[in-house]
Amino acid sequence: MKSYRKIRPLLPAAATTALLCICIVFSSVAAVGTQPAVEQVTAAPAPAAVETTAAAPSMEVELLAAQEETTFPATVLAQPAQPLPISDEDLRQMAADAEAEAAEAEAAAEAAEPAVPDDLVLIDYFTATAYCTTGTTATGTYTTVDRTLAVNPAMIPYGTHVWLFLQDGTLVGDYYAEDTGSNMMAHPYVIDIYKGADSYDECMQWGAQPVSVYVSASETN
């Protein structure tokens, strides 16, 4: 009986120890049971590979954009150069130059126009030649430089005072229709200017030139 009493108090301690052991075992088993979940979390990167594959087009777009940015400066260099700004002084100078050119063009146009007095009237256009045969004219006058003109009297009556102008407006001179010749009779629109007795070379140099023949307005009335 005494020995029983000594052993009995030890039973609760033994039971407690056994319970602790059981708890430790169950804790280990529970830890082992949760290990696959850890492995599943570790294996989770597999879907990430799918996301990377899905994002591949985006990466290609970025790569193309990077290539375009690389070639952009070359495109800019290929564009035409922009005009430099013009200062107010340059604009004033350009305007002055334009006015000067316009004035020169106007002066040239005026010079090209026949400087015909208002009291002259155009009768027609002729071809003027030159001659040097000296003597009495068809009207009985004597051939005179800067006066005698041979004509077809049917076109320009004898005694008519005429003014001859070249096509550029140069005044050749004023003459009197007082002579004629076979050439004038055969070609009514040919007139012949007397240049002088020793003017053969001058006559050859003159050749045949188109002229405008004017008369005084008073002779047309």
MOHUTA-V800869 format. One record per backbone hydrogen bond with DSSP energy under -0.5 kcal/mol. CO is the residue of the C=O (numbers start at 1). NH is the residue of the N-H. If there is no record, write none. Layout:
co = (CO CO)
nh = (NH NH)
This chain:
co = (1 2 3 4 5 7 8 8 9 10 11 12 13 14 15 16 17 18 19 20 21 22 23 24 25 26 27 28 29 30 32 34 34 35 36 37 38 39 41 42 43 44 44 45 46 46 47 48 49 50 51 53 55 56 57 58 59 60 61 62 63 64 65 66 67 68 69 71 72 73 74 75 76 87 88 89 90 91 92 93 94 95 96 97 98 99 100 101 102 103 104 105 106 107 108 109 114 117 119 121 124 126 126 127 127 128 129 131 131 135 137 141 144 144 147 148 149 149 150 151 152 152 157 160 160 161 162 163 164 164 165 166 169 170 170 173 175 176 176 177 178 179 181 182 183 187 189 191 192 193 194 196 199 200 201 202 203 209 210 211 212 212 213 213 214 215 216 216 217 218)
nh = (5 6 7 8 9 10 11 12 13 14 15 16 17 18 19 20 21 22 23 24 25 26 27 28 29 30 31 32 33 34 35 37 38 39 40 41 42 43 44 45 46 47 48 49 49 50 51 52 53 54 55 56 59 60 61 62 63 64 65 66 67 68 69 70 71 72 73 75 76 77 78 79 79 91 92 93 94 95 96 97 98 99 100 101 102 103 104 105 106 107 108 109 110 111 112 113 116 120 217 215 213 128 211 129 191 209 193 195 196 143 140 137 147 148 176 194 178 179 192 153 155 156 160 162 177 216 175 214 172 173 212 169 115 166 172 164 162 149 178 159 139 151 185 186 187 190 127 129 150 131 146 199 203 204 205 206 207 128 167 126 165 214 123 124 163 121 219 220 220 221)
